[in-house]
Amino acid sequence: MSAAQVPPTGESKEYFEQRALKQGAGGWVLLAGLGVAYVISGDFSGWNNGLATGGFGGLLIAFILMGIMYLFMIFGLAELSSALPTAGAGYGFARRAFGRLGGYMTGVAILIEYVIAPAAISVFICDYVRSIFGWANDPLLNIGIMAVFWVVFIGIQLIGAGEALKTIFVITAIAVVALVVYVIAIIPHFDASQLLNMAPDGSLGSSDFLPKGIGGALSTLVFGIWFFLGIEGVPLAAEEAKDPKKDMPRGLIIGMLCLLVFGALMLFLTPGGTINPIASDNPGLCQDIADANNGVITGTGSFLIGCGGAPLVLALQSAGLPEWVWYFVNIAGLAGLVASFFSLTFGASRQMFALSRAGYLPRAISKTSSRKVPTWCLLIPGIIGFALGGSLQSGARLIDIAVFGATVSYVMMCASHVWLRLKDKELHREYLTPGGAVTTGIATVLAVIAVIAVFNMDPLAAGITLGVFVVLIAYFLLYSSKKVVGNAPEEEFAAIAAAEEELN
């Protein structure tokens, strides 16, 4: 008998009473806000580097393909989270579809994403704070700034899930208001000719639409992910939702539609509104061009936005908007980063909690406080994230590690929906995915392509992620597979499915 087939143990009612989350902490509005919060920082920066990699055409293709992948995946997750509403979310879905090892691998991939991404965002938050106050880049000062944000926002979550979700919603609303102000301000200055102002580089398939050719377009898929990365974490709040069978589909789909709208607006209006030549001293992926021009890049449209570090501010400055507008958007960009930081730490705690409660990780860390909060599952990822951010003080590699973990989990979650649609027809589904298994089958193929694209972009980050996978899978095979709690919610769902299959 393999380690993955060892019969699980059962635990007492008291065991689960010590590991209970607060039910009814949020309805679909707060869940939709949580979904937007996971991702909204990506609208303020990061996506624009795709313009430098593949030009406007390359990034537009990436946005469309990755938008389809996420939308179709969200349809599938909406169905599964209404049918299997547990804190394990993706781990629980894959557990029912592919067994304990498949579920554990999916949970680990999600955990890598949600532990590492906040570490990277804490570095970006530090950069924003220094720029707002004009402080110099000092390693000790950076650690101090990061420490404040980690302590404050982990502290809020320790108070309670309801308080955390409401705080996330308010911070996200501030960021959304800033994006609305930005859109209203930049629309009158839009000039479509600025979208295609990058010269073709002569590579295979290069043109005004694809200035970096076919290869550049493929490399840009990673930046298409940045518009949506994290939205899949909403089901992690299933046990704290008021009515998960109805709230989860509403929250997920409405949150995703908001991201599609804002992402499209940023993609078109930002390079299209950058109409007057302006200089940027933050060259992003265009360091070689900056080095040849005394460290500064000057230009308009997609060329400048692809090379700039703060795309929305650059566009507002180029369009000649008043200083208070771009200063407000810049400060609100910090709110966007905080919203994503806050929500990702929330998601990491719930995934760790579910894996621990079921025995895949040490059981002791899933005990909840008197306020029904998984204290250690908040503190442990927080300590790891703070240590990584404070020691490395560079977010790029951390983000690549998080994205690789995310894409692996996408393959598993989409494939889980396909498998369960085909093989588990007894599962009661409150919501049905439009197109069924065909929809998530398309998402699975696109997710595999995304894994390959991320690997090609940063093989070292992918290698580090795979190394972490190997260590954690070894832990499961050698130890925790013998400690699985058979009556944990995600395990019970799988056991019911196995019993039904035997009867049939």
Residue, then its C-alpha position, 0 to 999 in steps of 0.5 A: m500500500s502506497a503512502a497516498q493510500v494509507p487509511p486516514t484517521g478520524e478526530s473528535k468533535e472537540y478537535f474540530e471545535q478547536r479549529a472552527l472559523k467564523q461562519g457568516a462573516g461576509g456576503w457576496v459583496l465582500l467576497a467580490g471585493l475580496g476578489v478585486a482586492y487580490v488583484i487590483s495592485g496589478d492595475f497600477s503597475g507591473w502589467n506595463n512591462g509587457l509592452a516592453t516585451g511584446g508591444f501593444g499587440g503582444l500584450l493585447i493578445a496576452f490579455i485576451l488569452m489569459g482573460i479567457m483562461y481566468l474567466f473560464m477557470i472562474f466559472g469552474l471554481a464558482e461551480l465547485s465552490s458552491a458544491l464543495p464550500t470548504a476553506g480548502a478550496g482548490y485543495g478540496f476540489a483536486r482532493r475529490a478529483f485526484g486523491r490525496l496526493g493530487g489535492y495536496m499538490t494543488g494546496v501546496a501550489i496555492l500556498i506557495e503563491y499566497v505566501i510568496a506574493p505578499a513578500a514581493i508586494s511588501v517590497f513594492i509597498c516599501d518603494y511606494v512609501r519612500s517615493i511619497f515621502g522622498w526618503a532615500n533607499d536604506p535597507l534598515l529603513n525598508i525593513g522598518i517600513m515592511a515591519v509596520f505593514w506586516v504587523v498592522f495588517i496581520g494584527i487586523q486579521l487576528i481581530g476577526a474575519g469580518e473585520a478583515l473582510k470589511t477592512i479589505f473592502v474599504i481599502t479596495a474601494i479607495a483604489v477603485v475610486a482612484l482608477v475611476v478618477y484616472v479613467i475620467a481624467i485620461i479619456p479626453h487625451f486618448d490617441a490610438s496612434q500612441l498604441l502602436n508607436m514601437a518600431p518593429d525589431g526585425s524578428l520573426g513576425s515583427s510588425d507595428f502590431l507585434p514589434k517584438g515578433i512572435g517570440g515577444a508575444l509568447s513572452t508577454l503571456v506572463f504579463g497578461i496573468w498579472f491583470f488577474l493573478g489572485i482572483e482564484g483565492v475567493p473560494l478560500a473564504a467559503e467557510e466564512a461566507k453567509d451563504p457560500k452556495k450562492d455567495m461564491p458564484r456571485g462574488l467570483i464572477i462579479g469580481m472577475l468581470c470588474l477585473l476584465v473591465f479595469g484591465a482593458l481600460m488600463l491596457f488601452l487608455t494608459p499608452g493611448g493617453t501618453i501623448n506628450p514626450i516625457a522622461s522616466d528615470n525608472p526604466g523597468l525592462c529598458q535599462d539598456i536604452a536608459d544607460a545609453n541616455n544618461g539613465v533616462i528614457t523619453g518618449t510617448g505611448s507604448f514605448l514609454i509606458g513599457c519602460g516606465g515604473a509608474p505607468l498611470v502617473l506617467a500617462l497623467q503627467s504626459a497628458g498635462l493633468p494637474e499635479w493633484v490628480w497624479y499625486f492622488v492616483n500615486i497614493a491610491g496605488l499604495a492602497g491597491l498594493v495594500a489591498s492585494f497584500f492584505s487579501l493574499t495574506f488572508g488567503a495564505s492563512r486559510q489554505m494553510f489552515a485547511l491543509s493543517r486541519a486535515g493533517y497534511l501540515p502539522r495539526a497544531i497550527s490550525k487551532t483557532s482563537s476565541r475569535k475563530v481566527p487561525t492565529w498560527c496560520l496567519l503568523i507563520p506565513g507572515i514571518i516567512g513573508f517578512a523574512l523574504g521581503g526584508s532579506l532580499q528587498s527585491g520583488a521581481r524574483l519573488i513574483d516569478i516564483a509566486v506566478f509559477g506556483a499559481t499557474v501549476s495550481y490553475v492546471m490542477m483546479c481546471a482539470s479537477h472541474v473537467w474530471l468531476r464534470l465527467k466522472d462525478k455526476e452525483l455531486h450536487r451543483e448549485y451553480l453550473t458552469p456555462g459550457g461545462a467541461v469544455t469551458t474548463g478544458i479550454a482553461t486547462v490548455l491555456a493554463v498549461i501554456a501559461v506554465i510553459a511561458v512562466f518557466n521560459m521567462d524565469p527558469l531559476a524561479a521555476g526551479i526554486t518553486l519545483g525545489v520547494f514542491v519536492v521538499l513538501i511532497a517528500y514530507f507528505l509521502l514520508y510523514s503526513s500521509k499517515k496523519v490525514v484526518g479522515n473526517a476533515p471536511e475536504e476528506e469527507f467530501a472525497a469519502i462520500a464520492a468514493a462510497e457513491e462510486e462503489l454503490n454504482 
